[in-house]
Amino acid sequence: MEPVTRIHGRAYPLGLKNVDTDAIIPAEYLKTIKRTGLGRHAFEAIRSDPANLFDDPRFAGAPIVVAGDNFGCGSSREHAAWALLDLGVKAVIAPSFSDIFSGNAFKNGIVTVVLDQAAIDRLMEVAQDHPITVDLETMTVTSPLQDRFAFELDPFRRECLMQGLDEIALTLTSEAAISAYETKTRSLG
């Protein structure tokens, strides 16, 4: 996982509430164990409308999604996080997230930012024409229009995201202690 300290760029002004994991990536694409190639199927039902925002050139490559309440609800599927990453999304801003989605996003290096509905409404407006910045060092979401919204994030998750530590990399930080323990237990055996 790559370290994440700052995400800057255009944002998809999605705004929809209760976007479930099936809307993020339909079940028919869950047979793969590859993390790549899912982005082209992300939000497939929404993208069936020729005027959809995910294929709008103004938002091409946007690293941020501004969404409504309860983003990522529904079934547990890590493929939803994989699809977002493959689409280029590195942060989702919403009033709330499904716990399972939030965990899967974190484990894959996607920042989930919780802001109140008034902030979401403002960011939906800003995203139409301006970039947004999510900064983990200052714990703020800002815009060039002087918007500044503070957010909270679990300190452990924040540190892991900023250092690029997934579960394997986090375990490997204790490699010396693990090896010492294994050597000690073998000698007792």
KATAWO-V335312 format. One record per backbone hydrogen bond with DSSP energy under -0.5 kcal/mol. NH is the residue of the N-H (numbers start at 1). CO is the residue of the C=O. E is the energy in kcal/mol with one decimal. If there is no record, write none. Layout:
NH:CO:E ; NH:CO:E
This chain:
4:161:-2.7 ; 7:134:-2.9 ; 9:132:-2.0 ; 12:64:-3.0 ; 13:11:-0.7 ; 14:12:-1.9 ; 14:66:-1.0 ; 15:66:-2.7 ; 18:69:-3.1 ; 20:18:-0.9 ; 21:73:-2.4 ; 23:20:-0.8 ; 24:20:-1.6 ; 25:21:-2.8 ; 29:26:-2.1 ; 30:27:-2.1 ; 32:29:-0.7 ; 41:38:-1.7 ; 42:38:-0.7 ; 42:39:-0.8 ; 43:24:-2.0 ; 44:41:-1.4 ; 47:43:-2.7 ; 48:44:-0.8 ; 48:45:-0.6 ; 49:46:-1.5 ; 50:48:-0.6 ; 52:49:-2.1 ; 55:52:-0.7 ; 56:53:-0.7 ; 59:56:-2.0 ; 60:57:-1.0 ; 62:59:-2.4 ; 63:10:-0.6 ; 64:10:-1.0 ; 65:91:-1.9 ; 66:12:-2.9 ; 67:65:-0.6 ; 67:93:-3.2 ; 68:16:-2.3 ; 71:96:-2.1 ; 72:19:-2.7 ; 73:19:-0.8 ; 73:70:-1.1 ; 77:75:-0.7 ; 80:77:-1.7 ; 81:77:-0.5 ; 81:78:-0.6 ; 82:78:-2.1 ; 83:79:-2.8 ; 84:80:-2.0 ; 85:81:-2.6 ; 86:82:-2.5 ; 87:83:-1.6 ; 88:84:-0.8 ; 88:85:-1.0 ; 89:84:-2.6 ; 90:63:-3.3 ; 91:63:-1.6 ; 92:111:-2.6 ; 93:65:-3.1 ; 94:113:-2.5 ; 98:71:-2.2 ; 102:98:-2.7 ; 103:99:-2.3 ; 104:100:-2.5 ; 105:101:-3.1 ; 106:102:-2.4 ; 107:103:-2.4 ; 108:104:-0.8 ; 108:105:-1.0 ; 109:106:-1.8 ; 110:105:-2.9 ; 111:90:-2.6 ; 113:92:-2.8 ; 113:111:-0.6 ; 114:112:-0.5 ; 115:94:-1.5 ; 115:113:-0.6 ; 120:116:-2.1 ; 121:117:-2.9 ; 122:118:-1.9 ; 123:119:-2.8 ; 124:120:-2.5 ; 125:121:-1.5 ; 126:122:-2.7 ; 127:123:-2.8 ; 128:124:-0.5 ; 128:125:-1.0 ; 129:126:-1.7 ; 130:126:-2.3 ; 132:9:-2.8 ; 133:142:-2.6 ; 134:7:-3.0 ; 135:133:-0.6 ; 135:140:-2.9 ; 136:5:-3.0 ; 136:134:-0.5 ; 137:5:-0.8 ; 139:135:-1.0 ; 140:135:-1.6 ; 141:149:-2.5 ; 142:133:-2.4 ; 143:147:-1.5 ; 144:131:-0.6 ; 146:143:-1.2 ; 149:141:-2.8 ; 151:139:-2.2 ; 158:154:-2.8 ; 159:155:-2.5 ; 160:156:-2.5 ; 161:157:-2.8 ; 162:158:-2.7 ; 163:159:-2.0 ; 164:160:-1.0 ; 165:160:-2.7 ; 166:164:-0.8 ; 170:166:-2.7 ; 171:167:-1.9 ; 172:168:-2.4 ; 173:169:-0.9 ; 173:170:-0.6 ; 174:171:-1.8 ; 175:172:-1.6 ; 178:174:-2.6 ; 179:175:-2.6 ; 180:176:-2.4 ; 181:177:-2.3 ; 182:178:-2.5 ; 183:179:-2.5 ; 184:180:-2.4 ; 185:181:-2.7 ; 186:182:-2.0 ; 187:183:-1.8 ; 188:184:-1.0 ; 189:185:-1.0
